[in-house]
Amino acid sequence: MDADRAIAIIKAVMAPKSLSVVQIQIIRGVIAGNSYQEIAATGAESIWQSQQSANGAGAYQRIEAQLPSKQLGIDPQIEEYQIGYVRETAARLWQSLSLRLEHKVTKKSLAAVLSWYVKQPGATLAEVPALLPSRCAADWSTVNQQPEVETDMRFYGRTEELATLTDWCLHERCRLIFLIGMGGMGKTTLAWEIAHQLEGYFDLTIWRSLLNLPPITEFCADLIQCLSPQPSIDLPDSLERQIDLLIACLKRSRCLLIVDNVESILAGGVQSGQYLPGYEGYDRLFRAMGELPHQSCAILTSREKPHTIVRSQIVNPQLVRAMTIYGITSAAGHQLIQSYGCPQLPPQMWQEVHNHYGGNPLALKIAAITAVEITGGGEKVLELYPMIERGQLQFRNIDDVLDRQFERLSEIEQQLVYWLAIEREPVTGVELRSNSILNPHAPGEIVNALQSLSRRCIITCREQTWSLQPVTIAYATNRSIDLFVTELTPPLVNLPNSDLQQYFSHLNTYAIIQAKARDYLRHTQIQLILRPILARLLSVANRADLSNYLRQILSQWQTLEPIPSGYLAGNILNLLIELEPNRTLTDLDCSQLPIRSAYLADVTLHRVNFTGARFDRSVFTQAFGGIVFALHQ
């Protein structure tokens, strides 16, 4: 945003009050990225005149009389007096704008807040001239693809993020900025918005996407051709010389470079931040952009942090920055869903919906569009609220976004996500390691996996506990239920014992319910995991057949030598207890089985054989001492 445009907007906002000469100079200086000291030095004469007008000539004359005339304007007392006046005037202006715009305005956030304001429906801008043509050239093309941004869609929220990015790009002149966030958080939209707001401050704005995996030499060659003053240039063969030439171009011209979808060149199925084979050259390019001197700024968007950022931030912490993009604010989210036809929701109801989707703009958009399609819009949308509150409403398009992110995870990362979905609440790393499936992994490996998930923005860490966002909990829970149902659907496949453990791997690796969890949490697990599993199984088999099938699984599991530790027997028992009438188990052989996380409180047991069974984290109506064997008759 240029200074003339900013001044016109502020005049319209402050009307009928007018802006003073000093206020206008402050606005021009702030938009140009100047300090208050620079603003005071530039506008010394008008500031003195303003001071005389505000304080009376005597106040200024008293200072003037104390000094030789040749020192006027350069003496430290005079200079300090000017700067103090500029600061006070600016502070009053920011306060007045904050009240009128209902958004906090500071020196750093001025441009971002004004850019946000002009897009609001109620903005009073009838007298504001159209945006002046920028001196900046722009190349928004990508190879066979335009940026995936709805350019006609109103931009919601992100005032603080825009203010911070403006400060990093213009005032701190950062060389390399990473925007990191999980899918749908609006990284591309934010990059698009900041690029358009700042393009007037750069000689050239270039937008490129890595979605189609361009080889590093082609990518560098493309950028060099865009930045080179010559229409055609002979490019060096080696990557190192291409990078040197590109950095030279970034030195010569002040360029804003946006590189979208950086996660496309990162490997999946391993810990985060590792490059695909053949794409390691991007690491050298990004490090050069962050560590070598130039006057340009590159903004990269990604669903996970490349290792580049860690090293580069250590080398140049002031010039290489990273911003994690979280959900939009509650107010911005409410505006977004209303723009797609949803009614204004009661405050408590809306907060529940906003929290469920973690403020994810894409998830909120999909939910709003789908809810209107299902119900026809209007107040009928409110009928879906109970399902959202219970985590029972998940939309296919949201799952598609999460599918792509989940499939990039390593095996241990997927295991941790499944367990965090079962836990449903923040847990410590020690609690996660206590789950049997994680025991084979060294504690350091689990910590590394948790950190990797954090870098992918899948999980959050607060006060040394780890958790998932509600929408991710719902997604992982539904995915886990699908796997449970696949393994438990009759009839039992005639498998050799050597394949049996692999066939029931999910059933033996994860608890359907946690017997020793707090009552409300266990009831939630029963409601959202155990009963949906039974409902789907009962859609293909009657109760009697399903009961017999579950008992057959136990019998076949007993034939393994040795019987693997895990959750299979406890899960089968919990399913049978819910399936059988009056919570009564009869004629069931559980001998020699490792039984973990079985909830047997208030369960009637008739002729249930627990001889040699090894109980772990299970709950009975009464506590037992040492048990050699138990046979319930």
Phi, psi and omega per residue, in radians:
M1 nan 2.268 -3.135
D2 -1.506 2.891 -3.022
A3 -1.127 -0.723 -3.127
D4 -1.061 -0.727 3.108
R5 -1.113 -0.773 -3.136
A6 -1.091 -0.753 -3.139
I7 -1.102 -0.730 3.139
A8 -1.104 -0.713 3.135
I9 -1.132 -0.799 -3.104
I10 -1.147 -0.660 3.075
K11 -1.038 -0.741 3.131
A12 -1.146 -0.680 -3.124
V13 -1.212 -0.688 -3.048
M14 -1.472 -0.183 -3.106
A15 -0.940 2.492 0.150
P16 -1.471 -0.041 3.099
K17 -1.196 2.532 3.141
S18 -1.812 2.843 3.127
L19 -1.584 2.438 3.080
S20 -1.380 2.933 3.109
V21 -1.056 -0.725 -3.119
V22 -1.163 -0.724 3.113
Q23 -1.049 -0.721 3.116
I24 -1.113 -0.731 3.117
Q25 -1.143 -0.626 3.091
I26 -1.096 -0.784 -3.139
I27 -1.081 -0.792 3.125
R28 -1.060 -0.754 -3.123
G29 -1.153 -0.729 -3.136
V30 -1.134 -0.764 3.123
I31 -1.099 -0.569 3.122
A32 -1.388 -0.107 3.123
G33 1.492 0.320 -3.104
N34 -1.467 2.698 3.043
S35 -1.396 2.909 3.097
Y36 -1.092 -0.589 3.106
Q37 -1.119 -0.744 3.114
E38 -1.155 -0.680 3.116
I39 -1.106 -0.738 3.140
A40 -1.115 -0.712 -3.128
A41 -1.181 -0.688 -3.103
T42 -1.183 -0.692 -3.058
G43 -1.922 0.659 -3.023
A44 -0.980 -0.819 -3.031
E45 -1.111 -0.829 -3.114
S46 -1.214 -0.528 3.119
I47 -1.181 -0.730 3.099
W48 -1.072 -0.751 3.132
Q49 -1.078 -0.697 3.139
S50 -1.178 -0.670 3.117
Q51 -1.116 -0.738 3.125
Q52 -1.078 -0.706 -3.133
S53 -1.172 -0.694 -3.072
A54 -1.325 -0.694 -3.001
N55 -1.801 -0.145 -3.004
G56 1.575 2.577 -3.067
A57 -1.046 -0.516 -3.060
G58 -1.051 -0.690 -3.096
A59 -1.077 -0.748 -3.137
Y60 -1.276 -0.696 -3.097
Q61 -1.121 -0.551 3.128
R62 -1.114 -0.701 3.110
I63 -1.223 -0.723 -3.112
E64 -1.086 -0.663 -3.069
A65 -1.203 -0.422 -3.092
Q66 -1.374 -0.180 -2.975
L67 -2.226 2.614 3.015
P68 -1.103 2.584 -3.087
S69 -1.076 -0.512 -3.106
K70 -1.209 -0.295 -3.122
Q71 -1.592 -0.126 -3.094
L72 -1.050 2.304 3.085
G73 1.590 -0.246 -3.128
I74 -2.212 -0.223 3.122
D75 -1.140 2.484 -3.123
P76 -0.994 -0.623 -3.139
Q77 -1.132 -0.762 3.117
I78 -1.123 -0.780 -3.105
E79 -1.085 -0.759 3.136
E80 -1.108 -0.676 3.123
Y81 -1.074 -0.737 3.131
Q82 -1.124 -0.849 -3.088
I83 -1.087 -0.733 3.115
G84 -1.055 -0.702 3.122
Y85 -1.135 -0.716 3.108
V86 -1.085 -0.784 -3.141
R87 -1.062 -0.795 -3.127
E88 -1.108 -0.774 3.140
T89 -1.099 -0.759 3.130
A90 -1.112 -0.745 -3.127
A91 -1.063 -0.738 3.109
R92 -1.147 -0.658 3.129
L93 -1.153 -0.774 3.141
W94 -1.111 -0.655 3.125
Q95 -1.127 -0.778 3.131
S96 -1.108 -0.748 3.123
L97 -1.140 -0.679 3.127
S98 -1.047 -0.738 3.141
L99 -1.156 -0.720 -3.079
R100 -1.325 -0.608 -3.101
L101 -1.599 -0.200 -3.107
E102 1.022 0.538 3.023
H103 -2.442 2.444 -3.125
K104 -1.157 2.198 3.130
V105 -1.951 2.261 3.036
T106 -2.297 3.068 3.093
K107 -0.995 -0.724 -3.098
K108 -1.311 -0.555 -3.021
S109 -1.683 -0.009 -3.014
L110 -0.944 -0.951 -3.064
A111 -1.081 -0.734 -3.111
A112 -1.159 -0.727 -3.137
V113 -1.149 -0.719 3.126
L114 -1.141 -0.693 3.107
S115 -1.112 -0.671 3.073
W116 -1.149 -0.751 -3.028
Y117 -1.097 -0.720 -3.055
V118 -1.144 -0.253 -3.130
K119 -1.672 -0.040 -3.125
Q120 -1.412 2.523 -3.085
P121 -1.020 -0.588 -3.060
G122 -1.613 0.191 -3.090
A123 -1.111 2.271 -3.130
T124 -1.620 1.527 -3.011
L125 -2.187 0.502 -3.083
A126 -1.068 -0.573 -3.088
E127 -1.691 0.080 -3.098
V128 -1.478 2.223 3.127
P129 -1.187 2.788 3.104
A130 -1.121 2.714 -3.137
L131 -1.052 2.240 -3.112
L132 -1.182 2.586 3.106
P133 -1.028 2.415 -3.120
S134 -1.370 2.626 3.035
R135 -1.345 -0.085 -3.009
C136 -1.577 2.384 2.954
A137 -1.486 2.706 -3.099
A138 -2.413 2.453 3.046
D139 -2.234 1.712 -3.061
W140 -1.704 0.156 -3.051
S141 -1.344 2.693 2.942
T142 -2.288 2.918 -3.098
V143 -1.269 1.952 3.113
N144 1.024 0.409 -3.092
Q145 -2.818 2.363 3.001
Q146 -1.629 2.681 3.102
P147 -0.962 2.365 -3.075
E148 -1.426 1.227 -3.140
V149 -2.300 2.314 3.067
E150 -1.394 1.637 -3.017
T151 -1.186 -0.296 3.125
D152 -1.638 -0.019 -3.108
M153 -1.487 2.397 3.132
R154 -1.128 2.457 -3.102
F155 -1.572 2.207 -3.041
Y156 -1.941 2.271 3.019
G157 1.178 -2.619 3.112
R158 1.121 0.428 -3.135
T159 -1.070 -0.789 -3.111
E160 -1.161 -0.712 3.139
E161 -1.112 -0.741 3.128
L162 -1.126 -0.689 3.128
A163 -1.127 -0.738 3.137
T164 -1.147 -0.767 3.135
L165 -1.125 -0.689 3.082
T166 -1.048 -0.758 3.128
D167 -1.114 -0.798 3.141
W168 -1.077 -0.757 -3.054
C169 -1.299 -0.762 -2.981
L170 -1.684 -0.776 -3.020
H171 -1.558 -0.812 -3.135
E172 -1.558 -0.191 3.071
R173 0.883 0.917 3.095
C174 -1.132 2.564 3.120
R175 -1.559 -0.609 -3.013
L176 -2.463 2.192 -3.123
I177 -2.256 2.227 3.076
F178 -1.817 2.280 2.967
L179 -1.826 1.962 -3.036
I180 -2.001 2.342 3.087
G181 -3.074 2.743 3.139
M182 -1.230 2.905 -3.071
G183 -0.985 2.411 3.070
G184 1.546 -0.072 -3.090
M185 -1.303 -0.200 3.073
G186 1.674 0.473 3.133
K187 -1.098 -0.813 -3.132
T188 -1.108 -0.744 3.135
T189 -1.117 -0.717 3.113
L190 -1.132 -0.753 3.113
A191 -1.096 -0.716 3.099
W192 -1.050 -0.778 -3.099
E193 -1.159 -0.825 -3.112
I194 -1.178 -0.581 3.111
A195 -1.114 -0.736 3.137
H196 -1.241 -0.588 3.131
Q197 -1.222 -0.561 -3.011
L198 -1.809 -0.052 -2.991
E199 -1.071 -0.454 3.111
G200 -1.204 -0.226 -3.139
Y201 -1.664 -0.017 -3.102
F202 -2.146 2.684 3.097
D203 -1.255 -0.518 -3.087
L204 -2.679 2.407 3.035
T205 -2.024 2.223 -3.107
I206 -2.172 2.318 3.091
W207 -2.052 2.214 3.071
R208 -2.383 2.598 3.078
S209 -2.058 2.523 3.077
L210 -1.763 0.236 -3.072
L211 -1.030 -0.624 -3.115
N212 -1.611 0.255 3.026
L213 0.966 0.986 3.085
P214 -1.179 2.358 3.058
P215 -1.001 2.632 -3.028
I216 -1.069 -0.663 -3.127
T217 -1.173 -0.672 3.091
E218 -1.151 -0.688 -3.137
F219 -1.109 -0.823 3.122
C220 -1.097 -0.749 -3.131
A221 -1.065 -0.711 3.125
D222 -1.075 -0.803 -3.129
L223 -1.159 -0.705 3.136
I224 -1.083 -0.743 3.121
Q225 -1.093 -0.651 3.120
C226 -1.185 -0.652 -3.024
L227 -1.583 -0.333 -3.064
S228 -1.277 2.401 3.093
P229 -1.240 -0.298 3.140
Q230 -1.551 2.441 -3.123
P231 -1.076 -0.557 3.081
S232 -2.445 2.568 -3.070
I233 -2.508 2.471 3.074
D234 -1.396 2.035 -3.072
L235 -1.539 2.447 3.077
P236 -1.177 2.772 -3.105
D237 -1.401 -0.671 -3.030
S238 -1.412 2.585 3.133
L239 -1.123 -0.688 -3.114
E240 -1.042 -0.753 -3.127
R241 -1.243 -0.582 3.063
Q242 -1.110 -0.756 3.129
I243 -1.117 -0.720 3.097
D244 -1.048 -0.740 3.140
L245 -1.165 -0.687 3.125
L246 -1.131 -0.757 3.104
I247 -1.084 -0.655 3.090
A248 -1.072 -0.696 3.092
C249 -1.140 -0.685 3.131
L250 -1.213 -0.420 3.026
K251 -1.276 -0.727 -3.028
R252 -1.243 -0.709 -3.111
S253 -2.072 2.530 3.048
R254 -1.523 1.854 -3.010
C255 -2.034 2.468 2.973
L256 -1.821 1.976 -3.085
L257 -1.928 2.135 3.072
I258 -1.875 2.142 3.087
V259 -2.042 1.935 -3.044
D260 -1.692 2.711 3.028
N261 1.060 0.774 3.136
V262 -1.110 -0.463 3.137
E263 -1.066 -0.315 -3.129
S264 -1.105 -0.504 -3.112
I265 -1.685 0.117 3.101
L266 -1.747 2.574 -3.035
A267 -1.352 2.511 3.020
G268 -1.750 2.860 3.116
G269 1.369 0.045 3.086
V270 -2.318 3.055 3.113
Q271 -1.092 2.685 -2.957
S272 -1.102 2.718 2.972
G273 1.574 -0.021 -3.124
Q274 -1.623 2.454 -3.056
Y275 -1.448 2.652 3.004
L276 -1.095 2.616 3.062
P277 -1.000 2.290 -3.127
G278 1.611 -0.135 -3.106
Y279 -2.015 0.248 3.129
E280 -1.125 -0.345 3.123
G281 -1.084 -0.462 3.088
Y282 -1.098 -0.544 3.101
D283 -1.067 -0.762 3.118
R284 -1.122 -0.683 3.134
L285 -1.133 -0.847 -3.094
F286 -1.136 -0.667 3.102
R287 -1.131 -0.702 3.109
A288 -1.099 -0.716 3.124
M289 -1.093 -0.612 -3.104
G290 -1.500 -0.491 -2.974
E291 -1.835 -0.443 -3.113
L292 -1.611 2.535 -3.090
P293 -1.217 2.332 3.002
H294 -2.854 3.004 -3.057
Q295 -1.886 0.185 -3.107
S296 -1.716 3.086 3.134
C297 -2.410 2.245 3.098
A298 -1.964 2.236 3.073
I299 -1.954 2.112 -3.092
L300 -1.978 2.356 3.060
T301 -1.917 2.477 -3.105
S302 -2.808 2.684 3.048
R303 -1.457 -0.164 3.080
E304 -2.619 2.763 -3.095
K305 -1.452 2.167 2.949
P306 -1.181 2.730 3.096
H307 -1.056 -0.402 3.136
T308 -0.869 -0.766 -2.982
I309 -1.138 -0.636 -3.102
V310 -1.127 -0.863 -3.122
R311 -1.137 -0.791 -3.067
S312 -1.169 -0.624 3.121
Q313 -1.182 -0.548 3.080
I314 -1.186 -0.744 -3.109
V315 -1.233 -0.777 -3.059
N316 -2.348 1.252 -3.050
P317 -1.108 -0.438 -3.133
Q318 -1.485 -0.339 -3.051
L319 -1.939 -0.164 3.072
V320 -2.139 2.078 -3.043
R321 -2.214 2.779 3.050
A322 -2.370 2.427 3.088
M323 -2.195 2.133 3.049
T324 -1.474 2.185 -3.093
I325 -1.631 1.975 3.092
Y326 -1.732 -2.992 -3.109
G327 -1.191 2.791 3.079
I328 -1.285 2.859 -3.096
T329 -1.143 2.854 -3.140
S330 -1.049 -0.749 -3.127
A331 -1.129 -0.755 3.128
A332 -1.141 -0.691 3.119
G333 -1.115 -0.670 3.122
H334 -1.138 -0.705 3.068
Q335 -1.066 -0.714 -3.089
L336 -1.086 -0.869 -3.078
I337 -1.196 -0.550 3.101
Q338 -1.169 -0.546 3.127
S339 -1.172 -0.314 3.109
Y340 -1.792 0.252 2.988
G341 1.783 0.007 3.093
C342 -1.369 2.556 3.103
P343 -1.310 2.912 3.030
Q344 -1.211 2.195 -3.073
L345 -1.605 2.631 3.026
P346 -0.986 2.555 -3.014
P347 -0.908 -0.832 -3.096
Q348 -1.159 -0.723 3.128
M349 -1.106 -0.782 -3.130
W350 -1.110 -0.696 -3.131
Q351 -1.075 -0.651 3.095
E352 -1.118 -0.774 3.138
V353 -1.123 -0.801 -3.132
H354 -1.056 -0.766 3.140
N355 -1.155 -0.656 -3.126
H356 -1.050 -0.739 -3.130
Y357 -1.621 0.078 3.081
G358 1.041 0.431 -3.125
G359 1.198 0.249 -3.140
N360 -1.170 1.999 -3.039
P361 -1.052 -0.721 -3.133
L362 -1.160 -0.722 3.123
A363 -1.112 -0.732 3.113
L364 -1.124 -0.717 3.117
K365 -1.086 -0.842 -3.140
I366 -1.089 -0.761 3.136
A367 -1.072 -0.740 -3.123
A368 -1.133 -0.835 -3.114
I369 -1.091 -0.787 -3.105
T370 -1.179 -0.718 3.137
A371 -1.067 -0.714 3.114
V372 -1.165 -0.703 3.120
E373 -1.114 -0.703 -3.093
I374 -1.229 -0.772 -2.990
T375 -1.728 -0.271 -3.051
G376 1.575 0.016 3.071
G377 1.537 -3.029 -3.134
G378 1.184 -2.683 -3.083
E379 -1.155 -0.289 3.135
K380 -1.147 -0.372 3.091
V381 -1.023 -0.536 -3.115
L382 -1.091 -0.360 -3.126
E383 -1.149 -0.389 -3.129
L384 -1.451 -0.192 -3.034
Y385 -1.013 -0.792 -3.121
P386 -1.016 -0.613 3.132
M387 -1.216 -0.675 3.092
I388 -1.144 -0.738 -3.118
E389 -1.053 -0.654 -3.123
R390 -1.519 0.004 -3.138
G391 1.293 0.374 -3.076
Q392 -1.716 -0.027 -3.118
L393 -2.000 1.892 -3.135
Q394 -2.241 2.279 -3.047
F395 -1.699 2.460 -3.030
R396 -0.997 -0.733 -3.102
N397 -1.153 -0.572 3.054
I398 -1.184 -0.724 3.109
D399 -1.059 -0.626 3.133
D400 -1.063 -0.726 3.112
V401 -1.102 -0.798 -3.104
L402 -1.244 -0.545 3.078
D403 -0.991 -0.829 -3.093
R404 -1.088 -0.639 -3.134
Q405 -1.323 -0.685 -3.097
F406 -1.158 -0.663 -3.085
E407 -1.220 -0.226 3.084
R408 -1.449 -0.204 -3.033
L409 -1.335 2.637 3.014
S410 -1.274 2.958 -3.099
E411 -1.045 -0.807 -3.124
I412 -1.189 -0.563 3.077
E413 -1.144 -0.721 3.091
Q414 -1.106 -0.697 3.110
Q415 -1.062 -0.752 3.141
L416 -1.128 -0.676 3.113
V417 -1.123 -0.761 3.099
Y418 -1.046 -0.749 -3.122
W419 -1.199 -0.672 3.096
L420 -1.128 -0.565 3.074
A421 -1.206 -0.619 3.079
I422 -1.197 -0.765 -3.133
E423 -1.109 -0.693 3.055
R424 1.189 -0.193 3.134
E425 -2.291 2.816 3.107
P426 -1.019 2.350 3.123
V427 -2.340 2.784 3.121
T428 -1.470 2.872 3.071
G429 -1.090 -0.603 3.113
V430 -1.094 -0.738 3.128
E431 -1.128 -0.677 3.099
L432 -1.157 -0.705 -3.128
R433 -1.153 -0.396 -3.108
S434 -1.241 -0.278 3.081
N435 -1.211 2.366 -2.947
S436 -1.053 -0.622 -3.072
I437 -1.144 -0.412 -3.112
L438 -1.562 -0.210 -3.090
N439 -1.045 -0.643 3.132
P440 -1.106 -0.345 -3.139
H441 -1.533 2.407 3.093
A442 -1.125 2.572 3.130
P443 -0.925 -0.677 3.127
G444 -1.095 -0.619 3.120
E445 -1.167 -0.664 3.132
I446 -1.196 -0.737 3.103
V447 -1.066 -0.746 3.109
N448 -1.077 -0.686 3.133
A449 -1.174 -0.676 3.091
L450 -1.120 -0.744 3.102
Q451 -1.131 -0.646 3.108
S452 -1.123 -0.740 3.095
L453 -1.106 -0.619 3.101
S454 -1.164 -0.715 3.108
R455 -1.155 -0.472 3.063
R456 -1.450 -0.038 -3.134
C457 1.123 0.468 3.084
I458 -1.465 -0.682 -3.105
I459 -2.136 2.837 3.086
T460 -2.111 2.602 3.134
C461 -2.117 2.129 3.072
R462 -2.387 2.208 3.099
E463 0.910 0.800 3.057
Q464 1.131 0.401 3.013
T465 -2.127 2.668 -3.053
W466 -2.052 2.511 -3.127
S467 -2.719 2.890 3.062
L468 -1.874 2.713 2.969
Q469 -1.229 2.637 -3.092
P470 -0.939 -0.704 -3.122
V471 -1.148 -0.568 3.097
T472 -1.312 -0.613 3.044
I473 -1.041 -0.801 3.141
A474 -1.098 -0.729 3.137
Y475 -1.105 -0.898 -3.105
A476 -1.127 -0.618 3.101
T477 -1.116 -0.805 3.131
N478 -1.124 -0.672 3.110
R479 -1.145 -0.719 3.116
S480 -1.145 -0.719 3.102
I481 -1.045 -0.732 3.101
D482 -0.989 -0.744 -3.128
L483 -1.224 -0.710 3.072
F484 -1.027 -0.826 -3.098
V485 -1.126 -0.724 3.113
T486 -0.997 -0.769 -3.111
E487 -1.308 -0.463 -3.043
L488 -1.719 -0.062 -3.100
T489 -1.280 2.185 3.111
P490 -1.147 2.856 -0.092
P491 -1.457 2.929 3.124
L492 -1.242 2.168 -3.135
V493 -1.236 2.381 -3.134
N494 -1.349 1.587 -3.078
L495 -1.915 2.565 2.976
P496 -1.159 2.676 -3.109
N497 -0.989 -0.529 -3.115
S498 -1.127 -0.418 -3.129
D499 -1.768 -0.124 -3.005
L500 -1.152 -0.715 -3.106
Q501 -1.133 -0.668 3.105
Q502 -1.203 -0.651 -3.108
Y503 -1.116 -0.681 -3.121
F504 -1.817 0.578 -3.037
S505 -1.102 -0.747 -3.124
H506 -1.193 -0.714 -3.128
L507 -1.119 -0.550 -3.123
N508 -1.590 -0.248 -3.059
T509 -1.624 -0.532 -3.008
Y510 -2.198 2.493 3.076
A511 -1.422 2.357 3.031
I512 -1.279 -0.746 2.980
I513 -2.321 2.747 3.078
Q514 -1.829 1.914 -3.012
A515 -1.035 -0.602 -3.068
K516 -1.704 0.205 3.054
A517 -1.238 2.828 3.060
R518 -1.036 2.627 -2.986
D519 -0.941 -0.812 -3.072
Y520 -1.142 -0.584 -3.138
L521 -1.277 -0.709 3.106
R522 -1.123 -0.714 3.107
H523 -1.090 -0.645 3.082
T524 -1.124 -0.741 3.115
Q525 -1.103 -0.676 3.088
I526 -1.116 -0.769 -3.077
Q527 -1.208 -0.696 -2.983
L528 -1.772 -0.223 -3.131
I529 -2.143 -1.036 -3.038
L530 -1.115 -0.880 -3.081
R531 -1.183 -0.692 3.030
P532 -1.059 -0.612 3.079
I533 -1.096 -0.853 -3.141
L534 -1.096 -0.687 -3.134
A535 -1.057 -0.724 3.141
R536 -1.255 -0.641 3.102
L537 -1.180 -0.652 3.140
L538 -1.274 -0.194 3.065
S539 -1.361 -0.246 3.129
V540 -2.083 -0.079 3.131
A541 -2.670 2.614 3.070
N542 -1.391 3.021 -3.035
R543 -1.071 -0.770 -3.091
A544 -1.109 -0.802 -3.129
D545 -1.138 -0.692 -3.135
L546 -1.157 -0.704 3.109
S547 -1.067 -0.780 3.117
N548 -1.100 -0.687 -3.123
Y549 -1.133 -0.752 3.131
L550 -1.110 -0.647 3.095
R551 -1.163 -0.629 3.106
Q552 -1.111 -0.656 3.116
I553 -1.060 -0.780 3.109
L554 -1.051 -0.765 -3.118
S555 -1.079 -0.772 -3.129
Q556 -1.215 -0.586 3.099
W557 -1.121 -0.561 -3.138
Q558 -1.200 -0.289 -3.120
T559 -1.427 -0.188 -3.123
L560 -1.278 2.569 -3.141
E561 -2.370 1.925 -0.104
P562 -1.364 2.871 3.097
I563 -1.338 2.149 -3.078
P564 -1.156 2.495 3.001
S565 -1.240 2.674 3.114
G566 2.659 -2.829 -2.973
Y567 -1.789 -0.019 -3.006
L568 -1.007 -0.927 -3.075
A569 -1.109 -0.751 3.112
G570 -1.100 -0.696 3.096
N571 -1.101 -0.749 3.134
I572 -1.099 -0.758 3.115
L573 -1.057 -0.784 3.140
N574 -1.111 -0.639 3.088
L575 -1.180 -0.759 -3.139
L576 -1.123 -0.696 3.128
I577 -1.070 -0.741 3.117
E578 -1.234 -0.522 -3.078
L579 -1.395 -0.684 -3.055
E580 -1.332 2.584 3.125
P581 -1.186 2.502 3.039
N582 1.056 0.418 3.109
R583 0.875 0.905 -3.105
T584 -2.148 2.217 3.060
L585 -1.893 2.325 -3.087
T586 -2.347 2.450 3.045
D587 0.892 1.090 -3.112
L588 -2.241 2.224 3.138
D589 -1.712 1.938 3.097
C590 -2.025 0.363 -3.067
S591 -1.118 2.496 3.073
Q592 1.162 0.071 -3.073
L593 -1.503 2.459 2.913
P594 -1.348 2.056 -3.044
I595 -2.003 1.942 -3.086
R596 -2.067 2.327 3.036
S597 1.097 0.714 3.025
A598 -1.630 2.294 3.129
Y599 -1.770 1.752 -3.027
L600 -1.885 0.172 3.077
A601 -1.178 2.443 3.117
D602 1.030 0.497 3.087
V603 -1.934 2.321 3.091
T604 -1.540 2.195 -3.102
L605 -2.024 2.092 3.091
H606 -2.092 2.089 3.101
R607 0.917 0.858 3.050
V608 -1.843 2.108 -3.008
N609 -1.685 1.975 3.095
F610 -1.917 0.414 -3.120
T611 -1.022 2.186 3.099
G612 1.247 0.084 3.129
A613 -1.231 2.539 -3.135
R614 -1.991 1.877 -3.077
F615 -1.565 2.437 3.121
D616 -2.530 2.176 3.103
R617 0.986 0.555 3.091
S618 -1.792 2.804 -3.059
V619 -2.187 2.261 3.050
F620 -1.972 2.949 3.077
T621 -1.110 -0.678 3.098
Q622 -2.213 2.658 3.104
A623 -1.352 2.525 3.099
F624 -1.903 2.722 2.961
G625 -1.525 -2.527 3.095
G626 -1.191 2.383 -3.101
I627 -2.180 2.213 3.035
V628 -1.479 -0.881 2.974
F629 -2.721 2.850 3.134
A630 -2.421 2.340 3.084
L631 -2.306 1.967 -3.129
H632 -1.573 2.186 -3.130
Q633 -2.065 nan nan
